[in-house]
Amino acid sequence: MGLFDFVKKLKSKNANKDQRGCKSAEQRKRESIEFLKEQGIEYLESLPFIEDASEVELKDVDVICKKAISTLLIIQVAHDALNNEFEKSKSYFSEEFQRFGVEDYLNKEEKELWNGTYTKQSLCNITWKYETLWALLWALGIIGDDEFKVPVDVMDYMKAIKIIRECKDYDEFKAKVNMRGIEEILDMLDLFYRYHWTTEDARLNLKKLPKINGEVVAERRRGLEWLVSEEEDWNNIYLDT
Protein backbone atom coordinates (compact mmCIF):
# COMPACT_ATOMS: atom_id res chain seq x y z
CA MET A 1 0.00 0.00 0.00
CA GLY A 2 1.39 3.41 -1.01
CA LEU A 3 1.56 6.39 1.32
CA PHE A 4 -1.37 8.10 -0.43
CA ASP A 5 -3.57 5.02 -0.08
CA PHE A 6 -2.60 4.61 3.59
CA VAL A 7 -3.47 8.21 4.42
CA LYS A 8 -6.75 7.95 2.52
CA LYS A 9 -7.70 4.81 4.46
CA LEU A 10 -6.75 6.42 7.76
CA LYS A 11 -8.85 9.51 7.02
CA SER A 12 -11.80 7.33 6.07
CA LYS A 13 -11.51 5.40 9.32
CA ASN A 14 -11.23 8.54 11.41
CA ALA A 15 -14.26 10.07 9.69
CA ASN A 16 -16.34 7.53 11.59
CA LYS A 17 -15.15 8.90 14.93
CA ASP A 18 -15.92 12.13 16.74
CA GLN A 19 -13.28 14.55 18.01
CA ARG A 20 -12.83 12.54 21.20
CA GLY A 21 -12.02 9.40 19.21
CA CYS A 22 -15.42 7.83 19.83
CA LYS A 23 -17.34 5.93 17.21
CA SER A 24 -19.86 8.07 15.34
CA ALA A 25 -23.57 7.35 15.66
CA GLU A 26 -23.69 6.76 11.90
CA GLN A 27 -20.93 4.15 12.04
CA ARG A 28 -22.65 2.42 14.96
CA LYS A 29 -25.88 2.26 12.93
CA ARG A 30 -24.09 0.85 9.89
CA GLU A 31 -22.43 -1.89 11.96
CA SER A 32 -25.78 -2.86 13.50
CA ILE A 33 -27.39 -3.09 10.06
CA GLU A 34 -24.56 -5.24 8.76
CA PHE A 35 -25.07 -7.62 11.67
CA LEU A 36 -28.83 -7.74 11.05
CA LYS A 37 -28.16 -8.56 7.39
CA GLU A 38 -25.86 -11.41 8.43
CA GLN A 39 -28.59 -12.77 10.70
CA GLY A 40 -31.26 -12.47 8.02
CA ILE A 41 -33.29 -10.08 10.20
CA GLU A 42 -35.38 -7.30 8.66
CA TYR A 43 -34.45 -3.71 9.49
CA LEU A 44 -35.57 -0.16 8.74
CA GLU A 45 -32.89 1.83 6.95
CA SER A 46 -34.44 5.17 7.96
CA LEU A 47 -34.55 4.37 11.70
CA PRO A 48 -32.59 7.22 13.35
CA PHE A 49 -29.23 7.09 15.09
CA ILE A 50 -29.05 6.71 18.85
CA GLU A 51 -27.01 9.14 20.96
CA ASP A 52 -23.24 9.02 20.76
CA ALA A 53 -20.90 8.74 23.74
CA SER A 54 -20.57 12.51 24.11
CA GLU A 55 -24.31 12.83 24.82
CA VAL A 56 -24.78 10.22 27.53
CA GLU A 57 -23.29 9.24 30.87
CA LEU A 58 -23.03 5.68 32.09
CA LYS A 59 -24.46 5.00 35.53
CA ASP A 60 -22.02 4.37 38.35
CA VAL A 61 -20.87 0.76 38.61
CA ASP A 62 -22.11 0.45 42.21
CA VAL A 63 -25.58 1.63 41.20
CA ILE A 64 -25.64 -0.96 38.41
CA CYS A 65 -24.40 -3.75 40.69
CA LYS A 66 -26.89 -2.99 43.44
CA LYS A 67 -29.79 -2.66 41.00
CA ALA A 68 -28.88 -6.04 39.52
CA ILE A 69 -28.90 -7.71 42.93
CA SER A 70 -32.11 -6.04 44.13
CA THR A 71 -33.82 -6.98 40.86
CA LEU A 72 -32.96 -10.65 41.21
CA LEU A 73 -34.22 -10.72 44.80
CA ILE A 74 -37.52 -8.95 44.14
CA ILE A 75 -38.20 -11.14 41.09
CA GLN A 76 -38.02 -14.18 43.34
CA VAL A 77 -40.45 -12.54 45.77
CA ALA A 78 -42.80 -11.93 42.82
CA HIS A 79 -42.57 -15.59 41.81
CA ASP A 80 -43.43 -16.64 45.35
CA ALA A 81 -46.32 -14.17 45.52
CA LEU A 82 -47.77 -15.72 42.37
CA ASN A 83 -47.77 -18.99 44.32
CA ASN A 84 -49.48 -17.39 47.34
CA GLU A 85 -46.30 -17.43 49.44
CA PHE A 86 -45.68 -13.70 49.72
CA GLU A 87 -45.31 -13.39 53.50
CA LYS A 88 -42.95 -16.36 53.78
CA SER A 89 -40.89 -15.04 50.87
CA LYS A 90 -40.68 -11.51 52.26
CA SER A 91 -39.46 -12.85 55.60
CA TYR A 92 -36.67 -14.80 53.91
CA PHE A 93 -35.61 -12.20 51.34
CA SER A 94 -35.54 -9.31 53.81
CA GLU A 95 -32.39 -10.91 55.18
CA GLU A 96 -30.97 -11.21 51.65
CA PHE A 97 -31.63 -7.53 50.93
CA GLN A 98 -29.78 -6.63 54.13
CA ARG A 99 -26.92 -9.04 53.40
CA PHE A 100 -26.18 -7.28 50.12
CA GLY A 101 -27.13 -3.79 51.29
CA VAL A 102 -29.59 -3.17 48.46
CA GLU A 103 -32.77 -2.27 50.37
CA ASP A 104 -32.94 1.18 48.72
CA TYR A 105 -32.76 0.06 45.08
CA LEU A 106 -36.37 -0.95 44.42
CA ASN A 107 -38.46 1.08 41.98
CA LYS A 108 -42.10 2.11 42.53
CA GLU A 109 -43.69 -1.11 41.27
CA GLU A 110 -41.21 -3.23 43.23
CA LYS A 111 -41.79 -1.25 46.43
CA GLU A 112 -45.52 -1.79 46.07
CA LEU A 113 -44.91 -5.52 45.88
CA TRP A 114 -42.62 -5.41 48.93
CA ASN A 115 -45.35 -3.56 50.83
CA GLY A 116 -47.92 -6.19 49.87
CA THR A 117 -49.82 -4.00 47.40
CA TYR A 118 -49.72 -5.84 44.10
CA THR A 119 -51.82 -7.34 41.34
CA LYS A 120 -51.25 -10.46 39.30
CA GLN A 121 -50.31 -8.24 36.37
CA SER A 122 -47.71 -6.30 38.37
CA LEU A 123 -46.19 -9.60 39.54
CA CYS A 124 -45.95 -10.79 35.94
CA ASN A 125 -44.37 -7.47 34.95
CA ILE A 126 -41.71 -7.89 37.61
CA THR A 127 -40.89 -11.49 36.68
CA TRP A 128 -40.17 -10.36 33.11
CA LYS A 129 -37.39 -8.16 34.52
CA TYR A 130 -35.16 -11.23 34.46
CA GLU A 131 -34.35 -10.08 30.92
CA THR A 132 -33.67 -6.52 32.06
CA LEU A 133 -31.36 -7.93 34.73
CA TRP A 134 -29.60 -9.98 32.03
CA ALA A 135 -28.70 -6.70 30.29
CA LEU A 136 -27.10 -5.43 33.50
CA LEU A 137 -25.13 -8.66 33.96
CA TRP A 138 -23.91 -8.35 30.36
CA ALA A 139 -22.84 -4.71 30.89
CA LEU A 140 -21.04 -5.73 34.09
CA GLY A 141 -19.02 -8.23 32.06
CA ILE A 142 -20.40 -11.21 33.99
CA ILE A 143 -22.02 -12.88 30.98
CA GLY A 144 -20.74 -12.90 27.40
CA ASP A 145 -22.04 -11.75 24.02
CA ASP A 146 -22.95 -15.32 23.10
CA GLU A 147 -25.53 -15.35 25.91
CA PHE A 148 -27.00 -11.96 25.09
CA LYS A 149 -26.51 -10.55 21.59
CA VAL A 150 -29.00 -12.68 19.64
CA PRO A 151 -32.20 -12.79 21.77
CA VAL A 152 -33.76 -15.98 20.50
CA ASP A 153 -34.61 -17.59 23.84
CA VAL A 154 -35.22 -16.31 27.35
CA MET A 155 -32.17 -15.95 29.56
CA ASP A 156 -30.79 -18.66 31.84
CA TYR A 157 -32.52 -17.63 35.07
CA MET A 158 -30.90 -20.41 37.10
CA LYS A 159 -27.50 -19.04 36.10
CA ALA A 160 -28.53 -15.53 37.16
CA ILE A 161 -29.64 -16.84 40.54
CA LYS A 162 -26.38 -18.74 41.00
CA ILE A 163 -24.22 -15.75 39.99
CA ILE A 164 -25.67 -13.57 42.73
CA ARG A 165 -26.97 -15.84 45.46
CA GLU A 166 -23.67 -17.74 45.83
CA CYS A 167 -21.86 -14.54 46.82
CA LYS A 168 -21.55 -14.07 50.58
CA ASP A 169 -21.88 -10.27 50.35
CA TYR A 170 -21.87 -7.27 48.03
CA ASP A 171 -18.08 -7.04 47.80
CA GLU A 172 -17.82 -10.62 46.59
CA PHE A 173 -20.36 -9.93 43.85
CA LYS A 174 -18.59 -6.76 42.76
CA ALA A 175 -15.31 -8.68 42.52
CA LYS A 176 -16.87 -10.60 39.59
CA VAL A 177 -17.39 -7.38 37.62
CA ASN A 178 -15.40 -6.38 34.53
CA MET A 179 -17.44 -3.36 33.47
CA ARG A 180 -17.84 -2.84 29.73
CA GLY A 181 -17.07 0.59 28.28
CA ILE A 182 -19.61 3.11 27.07
CA GLU A 183 -18.81 2.45 23.39
CA GLU A 184 -19.50 -1.28 23.70
CA ILE A 185 -22.72 -0.62 25.59
CA LEU A 186 -23.92 1.87 22.97
CA ASP A 187 -23.09 -0.61 20.20
CA MET A 188 -25.36 -3.16 21.85
CA LEU A 189 -28.07 -0.58 22.58
CA ASP A 190 -28.14 0.48 18.94
CA LEU A 191 -28.54 -3.13 17.85
CA PHE A 192 -31.39 -3.76 20.30
CA TYR A 193 -33.09 -0.53 19.22
CA ARG A 194 -33.16 -1.92 15.69
CA TYR A 195 -34.21 -5.38 16.87
CA HIS A 196 -37.10 -3.72 18.71
CA TRP A 197 -38.34 -1.98 15.55
CA THR A 198 -38.29 -5.35 13.77
CA THR A 199 -40.27 -7.15 16.47
CA GLU A 200 -42.82 -4.33 16.80
CA ASP A 201 -43.25 -4.12 13.02
CA ALA A 202 -43.87 -7.87 12.90
CA ARG A 203 -46.36 -7.68 15.79
CA LEU A 204 -48.32 -4.73 14.41
CA ASN A 205 -48.39 -5.95 10.82
CA LEU A 206 -48.90 -9.64 11.62
CA LYS A 207 -45.62 -10.67 10.02
CA LYS A 208 -43.69 -13.82 10.77
CA LEU A 209 -40.90 -12.89 13.17
CA PRO A 210 -37.52 -14.42 12.27
CA LYS A 211 -35.49 -15.88 15.14
CA ILE A 212 -35.80 -13.23 17.83
CA ASN A 213 -38.22 -13.00 20.77
CA GLY A 214 -40.01 -9.65 20.94
CA GLU A 215 -40.60 -9.64 24.73
CA VAL A 216 -36.99 -10.57 25.38
CA VAL A 217 -35.81 -7.82 23.03
CA ALA A 218 -37.94 -5.15 24.75
CA GLU A 219 -36.77 -5.99 28.28
CA ARG A 220 -33.09 -6.28 27.35
CA ARG A 221 -33.33 -2.97 25.54
CA ARG A 222 -34.93 -1.47 28.66
CA GLY A 223 -31.91 -2.51 30.70
CA LEU A 224 -29.46 -1.10 28.15
CA GLU A 225 -31.39 2.18 27.94
CA TRP A 226 -31.43 2.45 31.75
CA LEU A 227 -27.64 2.17 31.89
CA VAL A 228 -27.27 5.47 30.00
CA SER A 229 -30.49 7.18 31.14
CA GLU A 230 -30.99 9.81 33.82
CA GLU A 231 -34.07 7.87 34.97
CA GLU A 232 -33.76 5.88 38.18
CA ASP A 233 -36.93 3.85 37.51
CA TRP A 234 -36.57 1.87 34.29
CA ASN A 235 -40.35 1.58 34.01
CA ASN A 236 -40.36 5.31 33.17
CA ILE A 237 -38.13 4.85 30.13
CA TYR A 238 -40.04 5.30 26.85
CA LEU A 239 -39.11 2.50 24.45
CA ASP A 240 -40.02 4.15 21.17
CA THR A 241 -39.31 2.51 17.81
N, C-alpha and C positions, 0 to 999 in steps of 0.2 A: 504494500500500500504506500503510495506517494505521500509527501507531506501535505499537499493540497487536499487529497482525499481524507487523510487523517483529521485535519482541522475541520473539514466539512462534516464528518461524522460526529466529531466532538461537539460542534455547535448544534447539530440536530439533536443530540442526546440532551444537551443542557437546555434546549428550548422547552423541554418537557418538565423543567424544574423551575421553581420560583427563586427569588433572590436569596433565600435562606438555604437553597439546596434541596428543598422539599419537592416531592413529586407534584406536578400540576394536577388539578382536578380533571382536566381533559385527558391526560395520560392515564389517570386512574380509571376513568370511564372506558377508555379504549381497551385497557387490559381486562377489565371485567367482561366486556363484550366478546373479546377473543376467547375467554374461558367459557362463556355461555355457548358460543359457536362450537367449541370442542365437545361440549357436553350435549349438543343437540337440543338446547333449551331456547325457546323463543324469547326475544327481547324487543324493546322499543328503542329504536335509534334516537328518537327525539327526547327521551327521558333526560331531565337536566343533570348537571353535575351535582355532587354533594360538596360540602364545604372542604376547603383545603386546610392543611395543618396550621396555617397562620390565623385561622378564624375560629378555632376551637381549643378547648383546654381539657386535657384528660383528667378525670377524677383522681384524687389521691389514692395511692395503693392501699392504704389502711381502710379507707372508706369502701373500696371495692372488695377487699377481703372480708370485712365485717358484714357487708351486705350479702355476699355469697353465703356465708355461714348462717346468718339469720334467715335467709330465704330457704335454705335446706331444712332448717328446724321447723319453720312455720308450715312448710309444705307437708311435713309429716304429721303435724297437728291437724291440718286440714283433712288429710287422709283418714285419720282416726275419727274426726268429727263426722265424716261421711258414714262411718261405721258405728255411730252413736257411742263413741268412747272419748268424747271431748274432755270431760273433767279428769279422767285418768291420764290422758295424754298431756294436758296442761300441767298437771302435778309433776310428771316426769320431765317434760321438756323445760320447765322453769329452771331446773338445775342445770340443764345443758346451756341455756341462754346465759346464765351466770358464769358457767365454766369458761365460756369463750368471751364473755364481756360484750355481748352484742344485743343487749336488751333494748337499746335505743335506735335500732336500725329497721324497725318495722314501718311500713307505709300505712296509710289510712285504712285500706281494706284489711290488711293483716292485723292491725291493732283491733279492729272491730271483731275479728275472729278471736283474738286472744282474750278479749273482754266478753266473749260469749254471745256477741250479736252478729249473727251470720245467717245466710240463706244457703240453700243447696247450690244455687248458681255461683255465689261468691266463693264457696269452697272449691267448686270446679275451676273457677278462674285461677285460684291460688295454686291448685295442683298443676295447672299448665305452666306455671313459672319454673318448673324443672328445666324447660328449654331456655328460659331467660337466664337462669343460673348457669347453664352450660356455656352461654356466651361469656359470662364472667370468668368461668374456669379456663376457657380458651384464652381470653385476654391475659389472665394471670400466668399463662404458660404451663398450666398443669395438665391440660389435654392438648393433643396435636391437631393439625389441620385435617388429618385423615378421619378424625372423629367429629369434625364440625363443618367443613367447607361445603360438602354436598349433602344437603338436608333431606335425605331420602326417608330415613326412619327416625323414630323418636330416640332421644339420647339414652345412654346406659345409666338408668337411675340408681341401680345397685352400686355402680362404680362411683357415682357422685356421693352416695351415702358413705361408702368406704373411705373415700378421699378425706372427708371432713370428720366423720365420727371417730375414726381411729386415732386422731390427734388428741393428745392429752390436754392441750390448751391452745390459745390463740397463737402464741409464738411458734409452736410446732407447726401449725398450719401455714403461717407466713413463711416459714423456712422452706416450704415447697415451691414458693413463688419465683418465677422468672419472668417478670412483667414484660409484655410485648410493647414495642414502641408505638407512638401515635401514627406513624405512616402505615405500619402493618395493620393496625386496627381500622384505619380509614379505608385501606384496600378492601378489607373484609366487609366493612359497612357498605361500601359502594356496591359490592357484589350482592349483598343481601337486599339492598334497596331495589336492585334490578330483578332479583328473584321474586321479590314481593309483588312487583308490577305483573310479572308473568303469572303468578298464582291467582292474583285478583282478577286479571283479565280472563283467565280460564274459568274462574268461578262465576263471574258476572255474565260471560258470554257462552256458558255451558260448553266449553271446550274440554277436550281430553288433556289432562295435565301430565306432561312427561316427567317421570322420575321423582320430582321433589314434592314434599308434603307442605301444603299451604299453611297449616297451623303451626308447624315447626318453624317454618320460615319467619312468620310474623313474630313469634316470641323470641327467637334468636336475634332478629333485627332489633326488637325492643331493647334487649340487653346491650347490644352494640351502640344503639343510639344513646342509651342512658350513660354509657361510659364517657361520652363527649358532650353531654347535655348539662345545662345549669339546673335542670329539674332534679329534685331529690326523690320524688315519687314517680317511678317509671310508668305508672298507670296514667299519668298526665301527659305523656309524650304522644304527640299526634303522628301516627304512622301513615302519612299520605303516600300515594303512589301516582 
